[in-house]
């Protein structure tokens, strides 16, 4: 296990909130986002997320290493958490009234049958984002969003370095996107184990979360992962 990395070192210089006194962003609520989708304003094949009222298009195709890692995480975390939890894969969660992200993995209390609507942070015990082309976004914008929501345990599964970056202790940080970040970021290498906060009796091997080495031969580089609708700014989400 590598010592904790200061949160702001990951964030510094990566994101600058767009501020212009002449313009304001018109943000959507979740209800407006859903109505727009029902009205056919978005393409049926578009992969979208609502983050703080802005609709982001996921630009990067999902290559096999990313898909394999999602499957591996789902299996390993289902085993680690056991009964009383279920593991969502790339399904929406609700964060306040302006965000509906779709994390690669969310470990949620109870059964999927218990939910008439998407789970909220109160229901979520762990979020994992599988990161290759979206690495900067998952460390920055996504981490800030999850910290603001009070998600206590957030892992970035870094496919490029083949490690887990464990984010814990969400807190207010004025220099971070949305004003929140994680006070503790700890790196776990492929040879190490990590213990989920909500499953303290289970040790999860980092290797069990990663795709096989042969699946990682496809290019995995930290490039633009998504673009907000209505603009060309290279903000990832």
N, C-alpha and C positions, 0 to 999 in steps of 0.2 A: 504494500500500500504506500503510495506516495503522499507526502504531506499535503495538507489543504492548500489550495491555490486561491489567492484573494479574488473575490468575485469581480471587482472593478477592472482587474487586469484583462479578463475576458471581454468586458464590455467597452473598455476605453477605445475610442476611435472607430468602433464598428457601427454605431448607430447615433444619428443626430436627429432629434425630433424636428419635424418640419414646422417651422414657425415663420409666418409672414403676416404682418399686421393687416395687410390688404385682403387676405383670404382666410376663410375658415373651412375646415373639412366638414362636410355634411355626413355624419355618421348614421349608420342604420342600426335599428334595434333588431333583436332576433325575430320579432314578429314581422317586421318589414322585410327582412332577409328571406323569410319563408314565403311571404306573399309574392316577392319578386320571383322566386324560384317557381312557384305555382303558376305565375302568369307567363312563364316561358322566357323571362328576360335573360336567363343564363342558358348556355348551351348544355344539352343533356349529357355531353361527354366531358364537360369541364370539371376539374377537381378543385373545389373551392373550400375556403375556410373564412369565417367571420372572426376577426381579431380586433377588439376595441372599436367596433362599428365599421371597420374597413373590410372589404371583400378582397381576399387574396387568391390569385390563381397559382396553383402548384405547377410550376413550369417543368420541373425535371421528371423524365420518365422513371418509373420504378424498375430498376435493374434487379437481376436475380440475387446479388448479395443482400440487398435491402429486403427483398421479399423473404429470403431464407432466414434472415435475422428476426423478422417479425414472427415467423413460425416458431423459431427456436425460443424466443422470449415467451411466447404464449404458452408453450409446453412447459418450460422451466418454471415459470411463475405460477402456473396452475398447480404444479406439484408442490411448490414452496408454500403457497398460501392454503391449499387444501379446501375443505368444506367451509361454507359460510362466505365464500368470495367467488366472483367470476371475473374472467379476463376478457376485456373488450379489445378488438383489434381494428384500428382505423375507423372508429365509430364516434359520433359527436358526443361532446359533453357540454353542459351549460355553465358559463361563468358570467354571473350578473346578467344584465339585459343586453349587452353589446358584444358578447363573444360566444362563439360556438366552434372551438377548435376540434380537430379530429386527431388526437394523439395516436401514434402507432400502437401503443399499449396503454391501457388504463385498468388497474386492478380495483374492482368495485365491490362493495359489500353486498351480501345477499345474492339472489338469483336474478338473472335478466328478466324473469317473469314478474319481479317486484316493481318494475318501473313503467309507469304510464308515459313518462317523458324522459328525456336524456338525463343521466346522472349529473349531480352538482358536486362541487368540491367537498361538501360534507360527506358524500358517499364514497369518495375516492381515497384509496390508501397508497397508491403508487402510480406515477406516470413515467413511461419510457418513450423517448423519441429516438428512433434509429437514424443515425446521422452519417451522411456522406456528402452529397451536394448541399444539404441544408444545415451543415454544421454551424455556421455563423449565426443563422437564425435561431437554431435550437439553443445555443448558448446565450443569445441575446434577447430578441423579442419574445420568444416562447418562454424562456426562463423567467423573464420579468412578468409576463402574464400569469404564469403559474405561481410565482412568488406573491403577486398581488392577491391571488385567489386563496392564498394560505395553504397550498399543496405542500405538505411537510416533506415528502420524499419524491424527488424528481431525478431520473437518471438519463443522461445522454449516452447512448451506446455509440461510441465513436468507431465506425468501421474503418476509417483511414488508419488510425493508430491501434486499433483492436484493443479497446479498453472501455471501461465505464467511468464516466465523470458524474459522481454522486453529488447532487445539490440538496442541501438541507439548511434549516434555520432561515426561513423567509423573513425578510425585514424591509423596512423603508430605506431606500437609497436615492438621494436626490439626483445623482448623476446617471441613473439607470433609466432605460425605457419604461414608461408608465410609473416611475418613481419607486420601484420595488426591485429587489434582487435577493440572492441567497448569500448569507454570511459565510457559509461553509461549502467549499467544493473540494471533494477528495477524489483522487484518481486511483482506480483499481485496475491493475494490469491483467492480461489474459491468464496469468498463472495464479491469480488470487481469487478469493471468495468474498462475497458481499452479503451482508445480513439486512434484509428489508426492515424498516422501522416497525411496520405493522405485523411482521412475522419474525419476531426476534429469535425464535428457536430454529429457524431455517437458515442454512447457509447456501447461497446460490453461487455456483462457479461462473466466473465471467466467461470462461471458455464455452459453457453451455448456452450462452446467449448469442454467441457469434456464429456467423456462417462458416462452413468449411473453407479452408484456405483456397481451394480450387475455385470456389464460387466468387472469390474476391479478385479474380484476375481482370474482370471487367473494370473499366475506369471508374474510380471513386475519387472525385476531387471536389474541394470546397468551392463551388461556383454558385451562381444565382439560382435559388430554389423556387422563388415565386415572385410575382409582381402584382401590386394592387391594381384592381380594375380602375380604368380611367386615368392611368399614369404609367410612365415608363421607368420610374425610379426602381433601382435594383434592390429593393428591400425584400428579404427572404422571410418566409413564414411557415 
